[in-house]
Amino acid sequence: MSTAVNEFIGSIPVLAKSRFRRLLAFFGPAYLVSVGYMDPGNWATDLEAGSRFGYSLLWVILASSIIAVVLQTLCVRLGIAMQMDLAQACSRVYSKRASTALWILCELAIIACDIAEVIGSAVALNLLFNIPTVIGVIITGADVLLLLGLMKFGFRKIEAIITTLVATVATCFMLNLRSAHPDWGDALKGLVPVHGLSTAQLAVAIGIIGATVMPHNLYLHSSIVQSRKIEDTPPAKTEAIRSATIDTVVALGLAFFVNAAILVLAAAVFNRTHTIVKDFGDAHHLLAPALGGGAATLFAVALLASGQSSTLTGTLAGQIVMEGFTRYRIKPWIRRMISRGLAIIPAVFLVSLFHGQSIDPIVISQIVLSMQLPFAVVPLVQITSDPLRMGQFVNPKWLTAISWLFALAIVSLNIWLLITQFGFLVSGLFAVALAGYFVWSRGTAKELRAAA
């Protein structure tokens, strides 16, 4: 079985006699996944949402996090039960044409995510060391080589490093929140949707969904969850799914609080003064007089930690996607440099166009991610709901129903956004989506008949 982290699959033993110790042995993969839920793309959408609309879109972050937990739980079931990642499963289940289309769409999503990471890291370097943003973008094309060098120390070490970076981001924002003195009453009210979304709010809400529920994270989690060495027996797999699910809930719960903290901070500091944050530099510079120089530094440090942690998990996801769909292995540093090269060119253009520190290009990239999301979610739900594939680990009917409901909600929101933003393009895009689905269904039917 060829995956990007093939050398890590089954490399971490879970032989402790204590149930609690065995549970702890499964903690780690979801923290790598959680990085994608608090990367610079999330920062951009959360800062804009909080500064423009106060606490009113907190419920979107909560809803997105719930959707993320459910979908990542499906990834856990897929990886452990079928012992393959989502890319491999799609390649096996769907026709070659459908698999190729899914691969290309996922690569586009990874490039969009890379743009956010590149710009976020470059801006952080500018804020901390006054490095020109365009130069910072170029630097981020090479920093991944250093991070990839860490892989030789083993997967558990990578998990520890990523967890430390995630903890750094969380700590920085908790400290800043303490200084911001937000209105917690209004924040709690923001967790409940009271009014419908306006046209302006819709674009930001879709961006939040795209930044939170990231397509390539579904491929990543279904692969790295296999890093634990478990017996190929139903009881062992059942315990592994249960433990990995707890890991997912805890890690993504932390990611929700970080995202919520970003929005709450923006609402408390910027919306209070009717200041709409349009770039990271503004957020950094405006925090200094509002909360002190230390708060501004913490903001920049957290942004850098976020961007750097995203680079490593993005590398793994890119490897998993390419190898799973094409079955062609490529060295991680080569794959990352290709991905980074494809991201750096548009990133330099967007940084120049939007004057260096604007979050607009990142928000746009997150909307692109959201548009790609159905093409990962639909196959995931289809495969994990198939008893011929999953056997006794097939999704319960209630989980299948909820998963399809979430998939329908994502597709509906995307179509709504297209209607409000582009109008005449909707019919063509919708026709393409239907045609794509027809190809998938045809490939699935063929495979299921062969399996039967």
TORKEZA-526348 format. One record per atom (N, C-alpha, C): residue in three letters; x, y, z. Coordinates in steps of 0.02 Angstrom, whole numbers, plus 50000, padded with zeros to 5 digits. Example, Ala and Ser with C-alpha at 12.3 -4.5 7.8 and 13.67 -1.06 7.14 Angstrom:
% residues 2
ALA506604971650390;ALA506154977550390;ALA506604983550390;SER506424988850354;SER506844994750357;SER506455000250394;
This chain:
% residues 452
MET500434994050000;MET500005000050000;MET500455006250000;SER500375010449952;SER500825016149943;SER500515022549967;THR500805025350019;THR500575031750043;THR501165036250059;ALA501015042550069;ALA501545047450083;ALA501885045950148;VAL501535043050194;VAL501825041650259;VAL501865034150270;ASN502005030550215;ASN502025023250217;ASN502495020750271;GLU503065024250279;GLU503545022050329;GLU503295022950400;PHE502765026850409;PHE502495027950475;PHE501885023650492;ILE501585020650441;ILE500985016650453;ILE501155010650498;GLY500785010050552;GLY500905004650599;GLY501555005250638;SER501845011350640;SER502495012150673;SER502455013750747;ILE501855015550771;ILE501785017550841;ILE501395012250878;PRO501705008750925;PRO501355003450961;PRO500845006151011;VAL500325002151023;VAL499815004051072;VAL499684997951117;LEU500224995551147;LEU500184989251184;LEU500114990151259;ALA500004996251282;ALA499934997351354;ALA499344993351382;LYS499434990751443;LYS498904986851474;LYS498334991351498;SER498494997251521;SER497985001851545;SER497585004651486;ARG496925004751493;ARG496505007451440;ARG496645014851429;PHE496785018451484;PHE496935025551479;PHE497585026751440;ARG498095022651454;ARG498725023351418;ARG498655021651344;ARG498235016751330;ARG498115015051260;ARG497755020751225;LEU497295024051262;LEU496955029751234;LEU497455035351217;LEU497915036651263;LEU498415041851252;LEU498855040251192;ALA498975033751180;ALA499395031851124;ALA499085033751057;PHE498425034551056;PHE498075036450995;PHE498035044050986;PHE498235047751037;PHE498205055051032;PHE498795057550989;GLY498655061750942;GLY499175064550900;GLY498965066150829;PRO498705061250791;PRO498525062650722;PRO498035068450714;ALA497535068750758;ALA497035074050751;ALA497325080950764;TYR497885081350801;TYR498195087850812;TYR498545090250749;LEU498815085550709;LEU499075087550645;LEU498525090050600;VAL497945086750603;VAL497375088850564;VAL497115095650588;SER497125096650654;SER496855102850682;SER497225109050659;VAL497855108150636;VAL498245113750610;VAL497875117150553;GLY497555112950511;GLY497185115650454;GLY496575119650474;TYR496365118950537;TYR495775122550561;TYR495955128950597;MET496605130550599;MET496805136950630;MET497405139950592;ASP497425138750527;ASP497975141350486;ASP497825148650465;PRO498285151850429;PRO498165158850409;PRO497505160050373;GLY497255154950338;GLY496615155750305;GLY496055156850354;ASN496075153150410;ASN495585154250463;ASN495655161250493;TRP496275163250502;TRP496405169850530;TRP496075175350488;ALA496165174750422;ALA495905179850377;ALA495145180350382;THR494815174550378;THR494075174650380;THR493825176750449;ASP494155174350501;ASP493925176050569;ASP494035183350586;LEU494605186150565;LEU494735193250577;LEU494235197650540;GLU494095195850477;GLU493605199750440;GLU492915199150470;ALA492725192950489;ALA492065191850518;ALA491975195750583;GLY492475195450626;GLY492425198850691;GLY492435206350685;SER492875208950642;SER492935216250636;SER492335219250600;ARG492035215650552;ARG491465218350514;ARG490795217150548;PHE490725211250577;PHE490065209350602;PHE490045207750676;GLY490565209450712;GLY490575208250784;GLY490555200750800;TYR490145198950849;TYR490115192050871;TYR489595187950832;SER489255191050784;SER488655188050754;SER488785181750713;LEU489415180750690;LEU489565174850650;LEU489925169350689;LEU489925169950755;LEU490225164650796;LEU489875157950784;TRP489225158150771;TRP488855151950760;TRP489095148450697;VAL489345152150648;VAL489605149050587;VAL490235145050604;ILE490665147750647;ILE491265144050668;ILE491065137850706;LEU490555138450750;LEU490325132650788;LEU490045127350741;ALA489615129450695;ALA489315124750648;ALA489845121450605;SER490335125350581;SER490875122650540;SER491285117550580;SER491395118950643;SER491785114350685;SER491415107850696;ILE490755108250706;ILE490355102150714;ILE490375097950650;ILE490305101250592;ILE490355097750528;ILE491035094550522;ALA491555098250541;ALA492245095650536;ALA492335089450579;VAL492075089550640;VAL492145083750685;VAL491815077650654;VAL491215078550628;VAL490855072850598;VAL491245070050538;LEU491465074450494;LEU491815072150434;LEU492485068950450;GLN492845071850499;GLN493495068850517;GLN493385062150552;THR492825061350586;THR492665054850616;THR492565049650562;LEU492255051650506;LEU492185047050450;LEU492865045050422;CYS493335049850421;CYS494015048350398;CYS494345043150443;VAL494225043750508;VAL494495038950556;VAL494225031950541;ARG493575031450530;ARG493265024950515;ARG493535022050450;LEU493615026350400;LEU493865024050336;LEU494585021450342;GLY495015025450373;GLY495715023550377;GLY495835017150416;ILE495485016450472;ILE495595010550515;ILE495235004450489;ALA494615005250466;ALA494224999450443;ALA494484996750376;MET494585001250327;MET494804999050261;MET495554998750254;GLN495915001850301;GLN496645002150300;GLN496905005350235;MET496565010650215;MET496785014650159;MET496525021750169;ASP496865026450137;ASP496645033450144;ASP496115034950092;LEU495835041050096;LEU495275042850053;LEU495485042949979;ALA496085045149964;ALA496315045249894;ALA496355038249867;GLN496625033549904;GLN496665026649882;GLN495965023649874;ALA495525025249921;ALA494845022649917;ALA494485025249855;CYS494565031749841;CYS494245034549781;CYS494525031349718;SER495185030349717;SER495495027349659;SER495245020249646;ARG495085016749700;ARG494835009949694;ARG494095009749676;VAL493705014249706;VAL492975014049698;VAL492745017049632;TYR493025022949614;TYR492775026649556;TYR493155024849493;SER492855026649437;SER493175025549372;SER493805029849368;LYS494235028249319;LYS494855031849311;LYS494735039249296;ARG494235040549254;ARG494075047549237;ARG493855051449299;ALA493425048249339;ALA493175051649399;ALA493745052849449;SER494175047749456;SER494735048449503;SER495215053949481;THR495335054349416;THR495775059649390;THR495485066549404;ALA494835067149393;ALA494495073549406;ALA494545075449480;LEU494425070549523;LEU494465071849595;LEU495175073849615;TRP495665070549586;TRP496365072149601;TRP496535079349581;ILE496335081349520;ILE496485088149497;ILE496145093249542;LEU495515092049560;LEU495155096749602;LEU495485097249671;CYS495715091649697;CYS496045091849763;CYS496715095449759;GLU497075094549704;GLU497705098149696;GLU497575105749694;LEU497035107849661;LEU496855114949660;LEU496715117449731;ALA496385113249770;ALA496235115249839;ALA496875115849880;ILE497355111349869;ILE497985111649905;ILE498375117949886;ILE498355119749822;ILE498695125849800;ILE498365131949832;ALA497695132049835;ALA497345137649867;ALA497535138149940;CYS497585132349973;CYS497795132350044;CYS498505134750051;ASP498935132550004;ASP499635134550005;ASP499715142149999;ILE499285145149958;ILE499315152449950;ILE499205155850018;ALA498705153350055;ALA498565156250121;ALA499165155350168;GLU499475149450166;GLU500045148050210;GLU500635152550192;VAL500765153050127;VAL501325157150103;VAL501235164450124;ILE500645167150110;ILE500535174250126;ILE500545175350201;GLY500235170850239;GLY500215171550312;GLY500915171450342;SER501325166650321;SER502005166250347;SER502425172250327;ALA502335174450264;ALA502715180250240;ALA502535186550278;VAL501885187450292;VAL501675193250331;VAL501955192950401;ALA501955186950431;ALA502235186250499;ALA502975188150500;LEU503345185950450;LEU504055187750446;LEU504145195350439;ASN503695198450401;ASN503715205750393;ASN503585209250459;LEU503075206850495;LEU502885210050558;LEU503425209250612;LEU503745203450612;LEU504235202050665;LEU504935204750648;PHE505135204150584;PHE505825205750565;PHE505875210950510;ASN505305213850491;ASN505285219050440;ASN505555216750372;ILE505475210250358;ILE505675207550293;ILE505125209350243;PRO505295212150185;PRO504785213750135;PRO504345207650120;THR503715208850111;THR503245203250105;THR503385198950045;VAL503555201949989;VAL503715198049928;VAL504315193549940;ILE504825196249976;ILE505415192149993;ILE505205186550040;GLY504765188150087;GLY504525183150134;GLY504165177450099;VAL503785179150047;VAL503445173950007;VAL503955169149977;ILE504505171849951;ILE505025167749920;ILE505375163449973;ILE505485166450031;ILE505815162650086;ILE505405156550106;THR504745157550107;THR504325151850128;THR504355145950079;GLY504615147150019;GLY504705141649972;GLY505275137049992;ALA505725139550035;ALA506295135550055;ALA506235132950127;ASP505845136450169;ASP505825134450239;ASP505545127450249;VAL505155125150201;VAL504865118450207;VAL505395113050208;LEU505975114250176;LEU506505109250176;LEU506745107850247;LEU506795113050287;LEU506985112250357;LEU506475108150395;LEU505845109650383;LEU505315106050418;LEU505295098750396;LEU505395097550332;LEU505375090650308;LEU505955086550336;GLY506505089950354;GLY507065086450384;GLY506885083350451;LEU506365086150483;LEU506145083550548;LEU505815076750542;MET505605074950481;MET505245068650472;MET505675062650488;LYS506335063250482;LYS506765057450494;LYS506795055450568;PHE506535059850611;PHE506545058250683;PHE505945054150704;GLY505505052550658;GLY504935048450675;GLY504285052350680;PHE503735048750670;PHE503095051950666;PHE502865054850733;ARG503035051450786;ARG502845053850853;ARG503165060550868;LYS503785061550845;LYS504135067850855;LYS503795073450815;ILE503575071750754;ILE503215076650714;ILE502575078850750;GLU502225073950777;GLU501615075550814;GLU501755080150873;ALA502315078850907;ALA502495083050965;ALA502655090150943;ILE503015090850888;ILE503205097550863;ILE502585101450842;ILE502145098150804;ILE501535101450781;ILE501095103350840;THR501035098950889;THR500635100350948;THR500915106350986;THR501575106950989;THR501885112651022;THR501725119150985;LEU501745118950919;LEU501575124950880;LEU500845126750889;VAL500405121650890;VAL499695123050901;VAL499585126150970;ALA499945123451020;ALA499885126151088;ALA500135133351090;THR500645134851050;THR500905141751048;THR500375146551021;VAL500045144550967;VAL499505148650939;VAL498955149750990;ALA498745144351022;ALA498195144751071;ALA498385149251130;THR498995148451155;THR499225152451213;THR499245159851196;CYS499515161451137;CYS499565168551117;CYS498875171751115;PHE498385168251089;PHE497715171251084;PHE497365171451152;MET497485166551193;MET497185166751260;MET497445172751299;LEU498085174051293;LEU498385179851327;LEU498105186451300;ASN498035186751234;ASN497755192851205;ASN497025193851223;LEU496645188351226;LEU495945188851245;LEU495875191451316;ARG496325189351358;ARG496295191651428;ARG496375199151432;SER496775202051387;SER496885209251387;SER496325213051351;ALA495965209651306;ALA495465213051264;ALA494805214351301;HIS494665210451353;HIS494045211251392;HIS493425211151347;PRO493305205651310;PRO492725205451265;PRO492075205251305;ASP491525206651272;ASP490865206051302;ASP490635198851295;TRP490745194951347;TRP490615187751343;TRP489875186351335;GLY489455190751359;GLY488735189851350;GLY488545190051276;ASP488795195151241;ASP488665195651169;ASP488995189951131;ALA489575187851155;ALA489915182251122;ALA489505175851126;LEU489215174551184;LEU488785168651192;LEU488175169151147;LYS487895175151141;LYS487315176051096;LYS487505174651024;GLY488135176051007;GLY488365174950938;GLY488405167650919;LEU488375163150969;LEU488405156050954;LEU487735153350928;VAL487215157450930;VAL486555155450908;VAL486345159750848;PRO486175156650791;PRO485965160650733;PRO485275163650744;VAL485245170250746;VAL484615173750759;VAL484315176250693;HIS484725178950650;HIS484485181750587;HIS484815177950529;GLY484525178450470;GLY484825175550411;GLY485455179250391;LEU485835176250346;LEU486455179350323;LEU486315184450269;SER486605190350277;SER486575195350224;SER487055193250168;THR487005196750111;THR487445195150055;THR488175196050075;ALA488325201450113;ALA489015202650135;ALA489245197250183;GLN488795195150228;GLN488985190050276;GLN489075183250244;LEU488695182050190;LEU488715175450158;LEU489415173850132;ALA489725178550098;ALA490395177350070;ALA490895175750126;VAL490845179450181;VAL491305178150237;VAL491135171450270;ALA490495169850276;ALA490285163450306;ALA490535157550265;ILE490475158150198;ILE490725152850154;ILE491475152150161;GLY491815157950168;GLY492535157750179;GLY492715154350244;ILE492325155450297;ILE492445152050361;ILE492375144450353;ILE491855142450316;ILE491745135250305;ILE492335132250266;GLY492535135850213;GLY493095133450173;GLY493745133150212;ALA493845137950256;ALA494455138150296;ALA494435132950352;THR493835131250376;THR493775126650432;THR493765119450409;VAL493305117750364;VAL493245110950338;VAL493655110550274;MET494295109050280;MET494735109350222;MET494755102650186;PRO494685102550120;PRO494645096250083;PRO495235091650095;HIS495855094350092;HIS496425089850097;HIS496515086950167;ASN496205090050217;ASN496235087150285;ASN495885080450288;LEU495375079450246;LEU495025073150245;LEU495485067550219;TYR495885069250169;TYR496365064350143;TYR496925063150194;LEU497155068450226;LEU497695067950274;LEU497515063550333;HIS496945064850363;HIS496755061250424;HIS496655053850412;SER496345052150355;SER496215045150340;SER496855041250331;SER497415044650318;SER498055041350310;SER498445040950376;ILE498535046650409;ILE498965046650468;ILE498655043050528;VAL497995042050527;VAL497685038350581;VAL497915031050580;GLN498205028950524;GLN498455022150519;GLN499165021350548;SER499435026650577;SER500105026450604;SER500155022050667;ARG499575020550698;ARG499575016350757;ARG499565009050738;LYS499965005050773;LYS500014997950759;LYS499474994250797;ILE498974991850761;ILE498424988250793;ILE498334981450758;GLU498034976850794;GLU497894970350765;GLU497334970850713;ASP497374966550664;ASP496874966550610;ASP496274962250631;THR495964964350686;THR495384960750712;THR494824965750727;PRO494194963750722;PRO493644968450737;PRO493684971750806;PRO493834968050861;PRO493874971450926;PRO494424976750928;ALA495004975250898;ALA495554980050899;ALA495374986250857;LYS495064985150800;LYS494864990750759;LYS494314994950793;THR493864991650827;THR493344995250863;THR493634999850916;GLU494124997150955;GLU494445001351006;GLU494845006950974;ALA495165005550918;ALA495565010650884;ALA495115016250858;ILE494545014550829;ILE494085019550803;ILE493825023850861;ARG493655020550916;ARG493395024250974;ARG493925029051001;SER494545026751009;SER495075030951036;SER495255036650989;ALA495305035050924;ALA495475040250875;ALA494915045450869;THR494295043350880;THR493735048050879;THR493775052850937;ILE493955050350996;ILE494055054751054;ILE494605059751040;ASP495155057351010;ASP495705061750991;ASP495455067250945;THR495025065450898;THR494755070350850;THR494325075550884;VAL493895073350928;VAL493445078050963;VAL493845082951005;VAL494345080451041;VAL494755084851084;VAL495155089851043;ALA495495087350991;ALA495925091750951;ALA495525096950913;LEU494975095050883;LEU494565099850846;LEU494175104350892;GLY494055102050954;GLY493765106451004;GLY494235112151020;LEU494885110551025;LEU495385115651036;LEU495415120450977;ALA495375117750917;ALA495385121950857;ALA494785126750856;PHE494205124250878;PHE493625128650881;PHE493745134550928;PHE494025133250986;PHE494145138651034;PHE494655143651008;VAL495155141250970;VAL495645145850940;VAL495305150250888;ASN494905147150844;ASN494545151050793;ASN494075156050825;ALA493705153650875;ALA493245158150910;ALA493625163850943;ALA494215162350971;ALA494615167451004;ALA494835172850955;ILE495015170750893;ILE495215175650842;ILE494635180350826;LEU494045177450815;LEU493465181550799;LEU493275186050858;VAL493265183250918;VAL493085187150977;VAL493585192850988;LEU494225191550978;LEU494735196750985;LEU494605202350935;ALA494465200350872;ALA494335205450821;ALA493715209450837;ALA493195206050862;ALA492575209650880;ALA492685214350938;ALA493075212050988;ALA493175216151048;ALA493615222251035;VAL494115221350992;VAL494595226750982;VAL494405231250923;PHE494195228150868;PHE494095231950806;PHE493365233850793;ASN492905229050802;ASN492205230650789;ASN491945235950838;ARG492225235850898;ARG492025240650949;ARG492155247850926;THR492685248650885;THR492855255350860;THR492665256150787;HIS492255251450761;HIS492025251650691;HIS492605251650642;THR493115247750658;THR493705247150615;THR493685240350580;ILE493635240350514;ILE493625234150476;ILE494345232350458;VAL494555226450480;VAL495245224250467;VAL495285221150398;LYS495695224150355;LYS495775221650287;LYS496465218750275;ASP496905219150324;ASP497545215750315;ASP497845214250384;PHE498305209350383;PHE498615207250446;PHE499015212850477;GLY499325216950435;GLY499725222550461;GLY499305227250502;ASP498695228750478;ASP498245233150516;ASP498085229950584;ALA497925223450582;ALA497765220050645;ALA498345220550694;HIS498945219550669;HIS499545219750711;HIS499655226750739;HIS499625231750695;HIS499775238550717;HIS499235241450761;LEU498605239450749;LEU498055242150790;LEU498015238850858;LEU498285232750863;LEU498295229450928;LEU498765232950977;ALA499305235650951;ALA499805238850995;ALA499505244451037;PRO499185249551007;PRO498895254851049;PRO498295252451090;ALA497955247251066;ALA497355244951102;ALA497535240551161;LEU498015236051151;LEU498165231251204;LEU498895231351225;GLY499315235151190;GLY500025235451208;GLY500455231851156;GLY501095233551156;GLY501565230651109;GLY501635223151115;GLY501555220551176;GLY501615213351187;GLY501075209551151;ALA500465212451149;ALA499915209151114;ALA500045208751040;ALA500335214051011;ALA500495214050940;ALA501025208850924;THR501525208250968;THR502045203250957;THR501765196150962;LEU501335194951011;LEU501015188451018;LEU500615186750955;PHE500285191650927;PHE499895190650866;PHE500355188250810;ALA500915191550800;ALA501385189850746;ALA501705183050758;VAL501885181550820;VAL502175175050836;VAL501685169450822;ALA501065170450842;ALA500545165350830;ALA500435164450755;LEU500445169850716;LEU500345169350644;LEU500915165350612;LEU501525166550635;LEU502095162850608;LEU502055155450627;ALA501885153950689;ALA501815146950711;ALA501265143450671;SER500725147150658;SER500175144350620;SER500385142650549;GLY500725147350516;GLY500945146250448;GLY501445140650442;GLN501915140350489;GLN502435135250485;GLN502175128250499;SER501725127650547;SER501435121050561;SER501015118650502;SER500705123350466;SER500295121550408;SER500715118750352;THR501345121050346;THR501765118850291;THR501905111350295;LEU502025108850355;LEU502185101750362;LEU501575097350348;THR501015099150377;THR500415095150365;THR500195095650293;GLY500305101450261;GLY500145102150191;GLY500575097650147;THR501205096750167;THR501655092350131;THR501395085150133;LEU501215082950193;LEU500965076150201;LEU500325075150160;ALA499875080050164;ALA499245079450127;ALA499375079150052;GLY499825083250027;GLY499985083249956;GLY500265076549934;GLN500695073549974;GLN500975067049959;GLN500425061749957;ILE499995061950007;ILE499455056950011;ILE499005057349950;VAL498825063349931;VAL498365064349875;VAL498685061849810;MET499305063949797;MET499635062049734;MET499735054549731;GLU500005051549784;GLU500155044449782;GLU499525040249784;GLY499015042549819;GLY498395038749824;GLY498025038349758;PHE498005044049722;PHE497645044149658;PHE498045041449600;THR498695042949599;THR499105040949541;THR499525034749553;ARG499605032949618;ARG500035027349637;ARG500765028449616;TYR500925034749609;TYR501605036549590;TYR501935039949650;ARG502475037049674;ARG502815039849732;ARG503315045249712;ILE503345050349751;ILE503805055849739;ILE504075058249806;LYS504695060249808;LYS504995062349870;LYS504635068349898;PRO504535068549965;PRO504155074049995;PRO504415080949978;TRP505075081849977;TRP505335088549965;TRP505215090649893;ILE505225085849846;ILE505075087549776;ILE504345089349770;ARG503915085349801;ARG503185086749797;ARG503035093549828;ARG503355095049883;ARG503215101349917;ARG503465107349876;MET504045106549845;MET504305112049806;MET503875113249744;ILE503585107849716;ILE503125108749660;ILE502515112549684;SER502235110349740;SER501635113549767;SER501775120849786;ARG502345121949819;ARG502515128649839;ARG502655133149778;GLY502975130149727;GLY503105134049667;GLY502465136249633;LEU501965131849632;LEU501315133549603;LEU500955138749644;ALA501085138849710;ALA500755143649754;ALA501115150349756;ILE501785150149749;ILE502175156349757;ILE502025161349701;ILE501945158849640;ILE501815163449583;ILE501175167449594;PRO500605164149607;PRO500005168249620;PRO500045172149685;ALA500425169449735;ALA500485173049799;ALA500865179549789;VAL501415179449751;VAL501785185649737;VAL501335190649701;PHE500955188049652;PHE500505192449615;PHE499985195549661;LEU499685191349704;LEU499155193849748;LEU499425198549801;VAL500015196949827;VAL500325201449877;VAL500465208249846;SER500705208349784;SER500835214749750;SER500185218349734;LEU499685214649712;LEU499055217649693;LEU498685220649753;PHE498715216949810;PHE498345219149869;PHE498795222549921;HIS499375224849899;HIS499805229049942;HIS500075225250003;GLY500305219349992;GLY500715215850042;GLY500355212250096;GLN499975215550138;GLN499725212350199;GLN498975211550198;SER498655212750142;SER497925212050137;SER497715204850147;ILE497145203950181;ILE496885197250191;ILE496385195350137;ASP496235200050091;ASP495755198550038;ASP495955192449996;PRO496585191749973;PRO496745185849933;PRO496675179449973;ILE496795179750038;ILE496725173750079;ILE495995171850085;VAL495555176850095;VAL494845175550098;VAL494605172450033;ILE494855175049976;ILE494675172249911;ILE494905164949906;SER495505163549930;SER495755156649927;SER495325151949969;GLN495055154450024;GLN494635150250066;GLN493955148850034;ILE493705153649995;ILE493095152449957;ILE493215147049904;VAL493805147249873;VAL493985142049825;VAL494005135249859;LEU494285134949919;LEU494295128649957;LEU493595126049969;SER493155130549988;SER492465128550002;SER492135125749939;MET492285128649881;MET492005126149818;MET492255119149803;GLN492855117449823;GLN493125110849810;GLN492885105649861;LEU492635108049917;LEU492465103549973;LEU491965098049955;PRO491425099449917;PRO490955094049901;PRO491275088149865;PHE491815089549827;PHE492135084249788;PHE492565079649832;ALA492655081449894;ALA492975077049943;ALA492465074049991;VAL491965078150009;VAL491475075950058;VAL491015070550030;VAL490765071549969;VAL490295066649939;VAL490615059749933;PRO491225059049906;PRO491535052449904;PRO491635049349974;LEU491845053650022;LEU491955051150090;LEU491315048150119;VAL490765051750113;VAL490135049350140;VAL489895043150102;GLN489955043250036;GLN489745037549996;GLN490115031150016;ILE490775031650022;ILE491175025650035;ILE491065023050106;THR491055027550155;THR490975025250224;THR490265022950240;SER489795024650196;SER489105022350205;SER488955015950166;ASP489465013250134;ASP489385007250092;ASP489565000950132;PRO489074996650148;PRO489224990650188;PRO489674985750152;LEU489674985750084;LEU490124981250048;LEU490844983150058;ARG490974989550071;ARG491654991850083;ARG491854991650157;MET491404993950198;MET491574995050269;MET491404989050314;GLY490984984550289;GLY490794978850330;GLY490444981050394;GLN490644978250450;GLN490324979950513;GLN490474986950537;PHE490954990250504;PHE491144997050525;PHE490805002350482;VAL490315000350443;VAL489935005050403;VAL489605010250448;ASN489515016250423;ASN489195021450463;ASN488515019250487;PRO488345020550550;PRO487655019550572;PRO487185023950530;LYS486565021950526;LYS486085025650484;LYS486035032950506;TRP486045034250572;TRP485985041050596;TRP486585045250574;LEU487185042150575;LEU487785045750555;LEU487785047050479;THR487545042150442;THR487485043050370;THR487015048850353;ALA486445048950389;ALA485945054250376;ALA486245061150392;ILE486585061750449;ILE486885068150468;ILE487425070150418;SER487825065350397;SER488365066850350;SER488095069350283;TRP487575066150258;TRP487275068450195;TRP486945075350203;LEU486665076450262;LEU486365083050275;LEU486905088450273;PHE487475087150304;PHE488025091950303;PHE488285092950232;ALA488345087550194;ALA488575088050124;ALA488095092350084;LEU487445091150094;LEU486935095150058;LEU486975102450078;ALA487095103850142;ALA487145110750165;ALA487745114250133;ILE488305110750128;ILE488905113650097;ILE488785115250024;VAL488495110449988;VAL488345111549917;VAL487855117349908;SER487335117549949;SER486825122749944;SER487115129649956;LEU487535130250007;LEU487845136650022;LEU488295138949965;ASN488655134249935;ASN489085136049880;ASN488685138549820;ILE488135135049805;ILE487715137149750;ILE487415144049764;TRP487205145049826;TRP486925151549847;TRP487445157049835;LEU488055155749855;LEU488575160649846;LEU488685162149772;LEU488695156949730;LEU488785157949659;LEU488215162149629;ILE487605160849652;ILE487035164649628;ILE487105172049646;THR487285173449708;THR487325180349732;THR487925184049704;GLN488465180349690;GLN489075183649669;GLN489175183749593;PHE488965178349559;PHE489135177649488;PHE488525176849442;GLY487975174749469;GLY487355174449430;GLY487375169949370;PHE487585172549312;PHE487515169049249;PHE487965162749245;LEU488465162249288;LEU488905156449286;LEU488615150249321;VAL488095151349359;VAL487835146049402;VAL487605140049361;SER487215141249309;SER486935135549271;SER487485131249242;GLY488005134349215;GLY488555130449187;GLY488925126449239;LEU489085129649295;LEU489435126149349;LEU489015120449378;PHE488365121749385;PHE487925116549411;PHE487905110649363;ALA487895111949298;ALA487885106549248;ALA488525102449252;VAL489085105849262;VAL489725102249269;VAL489705097849331;ALA489435100449386;ALA489395096549447;ALA488965090349438;LEU488405091149403;LEU487965085449391;LEU488315080249347;ALA488675082649296;ALA489035078049252;ALA489575074249291;GLY489925077849335;GLY490425074549376;GLY490125069249421;TYR489565070949450;TYR489235066049494;TYR489025059949455;PHE488785060849392;PHE488585055249351;PHE489175050549339;VAL489755053449326;VAL490355049449314;VAL490535045549377;TRP490505048849435;TRP490655045449498;TRP490185039549508;SER489535040849499;SER489045035649512;SER489155029749465;ARG489325031149403;ARG489445025849355;ARG490035021549377;GLY490575024949398;GLY491155021249421;GLY491005017149483;THR490615020049528;THR490435016549590;THR490015010349575;ALA489535011149530;ALA489095005549514;ALA489494999749485;LYS489965001349440;LYS490384996149411;LYS490774992349464;GLU491074996149509;GLU491494993149560;GLU491084988949608;LEU490504991449627;LEU490074987749673;LEU489824981349642;ARG489664981549578;ARG489444975349544;ARG490014970249542;ALA490624972749529;ALA491194968149528;ALA491324965149597;ALA491244969349649;ALA491354966849717;ALA490834961749737;ALA490204962849714;ALA489664958249731;ALA489754951549696;
